[in-house]
């Protein structure tokens, strides 16, 4: 009897700290047991919204996103990042892990895009690092949050155009631990907009001996994004 009461109390505490959502962030429909934030229909629609999105170039070998930065996925990421719902790192990270399953080399080191210490102090956590921890656990890859350091605070990139974003980020990142040549990296961020941040990170990682560099993000801004 006492064990049963204790179990109920603990379940209540867990549900307060990590609320269980029973409706889909996308369509508002009922979620089946264990579905992470979005129903199957909404999750299947994410891929269509990413049509044409591609970061591949001489710095980035391949990039993956769960879906476009719009609708319910955008709302979930904004709630996670700015509204104190840090517990969303777990389901969002699992969505991202499902997207990458079997696609990245088993020798990858997972590296989150770092925040400058002042921004991290203001926000209270690094959203990319929390996602990277979940991703590393799900894919059984080592997470190295100590390799890439943000040594310069920058203006919010959303206020800058494409060219000025790249200029603003120049010299903002530093590699604290050089890598062995050929060490693959999975660079993790919550949202990729213009790609300026992940390209700058990829450049300094490649210059320090890491590579190839892969990118994983929850949301990507595409040409057809409707930010509702």
Buried (B, 14 or more C-beta within 10 A) or exposed (E): EEEEEEEEEEEEEEEEEEEEEEEBBBBEEEBEEEBBBBBEEBBEBBEEBBEEBEBEEEBBBBBBBBBBBBBBBBBBBBBBBEEEBBEBBBBBBBBBBEBBEEEBEEEBBBBBBBBBEEBBEEEEEBBBBBBBBBBBBBBEBEBBBEBBBBEEEBEEBEEBEEEEBBEBBEEBBBBEEEBEEEBBBBBBBBBBBBBBBBBBBBBBBBEBBBBBBBBBBBBBBBEEBEEE
